């Protein structure tokens, strides 16, 4: 994969790439939007805790598809208020620590989710390496 960072554009607002170019080899892995519902059916409080759980769920889905966080091409994230952006970004930055290139990323503020306790939802698109025969 290659980060696409045209010199004619300002730097991204956070730790992500403006775009990603990837060869069309491998297996596409797409997650549904993940909400912060733990195996114990509890919803953690706060955007950072919720985003960490969303990213943990994404990592499990990727592993099932033969991918890792380093194979993610793009993430789309949704928060219910601007006040949740910092917590989300802290969890995102921790999840992608050491990953190069960083994926493309979009963050959108939405009115809400299925339960009012949810404040973050995240989905991912990854390209898993071609399985070896």
QUIQUI-V931540 format. One record per backbone hydrogen bond with DSSP energy under -0.5 kcal/mol. CO is the residue of the C=O (numbers start at 0). NH is the residue of the N-H. If there is no record, write none. Layout:
co = <CO;CO>
nh = <NH;NH>
This chain:
co = <1;2;3;5;13;16;18;20;22;26;28;32;33;34;35;37;41;41;45;46;47;48;49;50;51;52;53;54;55;56;57;58;59;60;61;61;62;67;68;70;72;73;74;75;76;77;78;80;81;83;84;85;86;87;88;89;90;91;93;95;102;103;105;107;107;114;118;119;120;121;122;123;124;124;125;125;127>
nh = <20;4;18;8;15;104;3;1;24;127;125;34;121;36;37;40;37;43;49;50;51;52;53;54;55;56;57;58;59;60;61;62;63;64;64;66;65;70;71;126;103;124;105;122;107;120;109;83;84;87;88;89;90;91;92;93;94;95;96;98;16;74;76;78;109;117;79;35;77;33;75;30;72;73;28;127;26>
